[in-house]
């Protein structure tokens, strides 16, 4: 009997440790979408209660599978939605420029007020 003719339930995990239920039962897109929805729902205090069960029912995913995916995503603190790397870099560079400008303004203001305080004490 070849490996191909075996049903997935007949293959032991020791023969194929990477073959788990989550790897063949749910498409990757569904896993990512359900995980993203659940993580976002758990972040909102109003929808946190029962989020995993509710989203599992909506997406047709078993609640324990979804709970495992959400736990892994939250533990890894990975972004749950795709982010364009170039757009993220541009946004961070812009934020960096703004922060540098703010720091320069604060330094100038500090120097100005320090000089004014020093001049006031001399008089």
C-alpha positions as CSV (number, residue, x, y, z in Angstrom):
1,X,0.0,0.0,0.0
2,X,1.5,3.3,-1.0
3,X,1.5,6.5,1.0
4,X,-0.7,8.2,-1.6
5,X,-3.4,5.6,-1.3
6,X,-3.6,6.0,2.5
7,X,-6.2,8.3,3.9
8,X,-4.9,11.2,5.9
9,X,-6.4,9.8,9.1
10,X,-4.4,6.6,8.6
11,X,-1.1,8.4,8.5
12,X,0.6,8.6,11.9
13,X,2.2,11.8,13.0
14,X,5.4,10.0,13.7
15,X,5.6,9.1,10.0
16,X,4.9,12.7,9.0
17,X,5.4,15.1,11.9
18,X,4.6,18.1,9.7
19,X,1.3,16.7,8.7
20,X,-1.2,18.0,11.2
21,X,-4.9,18.7,10.9
22,X,-4.5,22.4,10.5
23,X,-2.2,21.8,7.5
24,X,-4.8,20.2,5.3
25,X,-8.2,20.9,6.6
26,X,-8.3,24.7,6.2
27,X,-6.8,26.8,3.4
28,X,-4.1,29.2,4.3
29,X,-6.2,32.2,3.3
30,X,-9.0,31.1,5.6
31,X,-6.6,30.6,8.5
32,X,-5.1,34.1,8.0
33,X,-8.5,35.8,7.7
34,X,-10.0,34.0,10.7
35,X,-6.9,34.7,12.8
36,X,-6.9,38.4,11.8
37,X,-10.6,38.8,12.6
38,X,-10.3,37.1,16.0
39,X,-7.2,39.1,17.0
40,X,-8.9,42.3,16.0
41,X,-12.0,41.4,17.9
42,X,-10.1,40.4,21.0
43,X,-8.3,43.9,21.0
44,X,-11.7,45.7,21.3
45,X,-13.1,45.4,24.8
46,X,-16.6,45.5,23.6
47,X,-16.2,42.4,21.3
48,X,-13.6,40.5,23.3
49,X,-16.0,38.2,25.1
50,X,-16.7,35.2,23.0
51,X,-14.8,36.5,20.0
52,X,-13.1,33.2,19.1
53,X,-16.4,31.2,19.3
54,X,-18.3,33.8,17.3
55,X,-15.7,34.1,14.6
56,X,-15.2,30.3,14.5
57,X,-18.9,29.9,13.7
58,X,-18.9,32.7,11.1
59,X,-15.9,31.3,9.2
60,X,-16.7,27.6,9.7
61,X,-13.4,26.9,11.5
62,X,-13.3,24.7,14.6
63,X,-13.0,26.9,17.7
64,X,-10.0,25.1,19.2
65,X,-8.1,25.4,15.9
66,X,-8.8,29.1,15.8
67,X,-7.9,29.5,19.4
68,X,-4.5,27.9,18.7
69,X,-3.9,30.1,15.7
70,X,-4.8,33.2,17.7
71,X,-2.6,32.3,20.6
72,X,0.3,31.8,18.2
73,X,-0.3,35.1,16.5
74,X,-0.6,36.9,19.8
75,X,2.5,35.2,21.2
76,X,4.5,36.0,18.1
77,X,3.1,39.5,18.0
78,X,3.2,39.2,14.3
79,X,1.2,41.7,12.2
80,X,-2.2,40.1,11.4
81,X,-2.8,42.1,8.3
82,X,-0.4,42.3,5.3
83,X,1.7,45.5,5.3
84,X,3.4,46.9,2.3
85,X,7.1,47.1,3.4
86,X,7.8,50.2,1.3
87,X,4.8,52.1,2.5
88,X,5.7,51.2,6.1
89,X,9.3,52.4,5.6
90,X,8.0,55.7,4.1
91,X,5.6,56.2,7.0
92,X,8.4,55.5,9.5
93,X,10.8,57.9,7.8
94,X,8.2,60.6,7.7
95,X,7.5,60.1,11.4
96,X,11.3,60.1,12.1
97,X,11.7,63.5,10.3
98,X,8.8,65.0,12.2
99,X,10.3,63.8,15.5
100,X,13.7,65.3,14.6
101,X,12.0,68.6,13.8
102,X,10.1,68.5,17.1
103,X,13.3,67.8,19.0
104,X,15.1,70.7,17.3
105,X,12.3,73.1,18.2
106,X,12.4,71.9,21.8
107,X,16.2,72.3,22.0
108,X,15.9,75.8,20.6
109,X,13.1,76.7,23.1
110,X,15.0,75.2,26.0
111,X,18.1,77.3,25.0
112,X,16.0,80.4,24.6
113,X,14.3,80.1,28.0
114,X,17.6,79.1,29.7
115,X,19.3,82.2,28.3
116,X,16.3,84.3,29.4
117,X,16.5,82.9,32.9
118,X,20.2,83.4,33.1
119,X,19.8,87.1,32.0
120,X,17.0,87.6,34.5
121,X,19.2,86.4,37.4
122,X,22.1,88.8,36.4
123,X,19.9,91.9,36.6
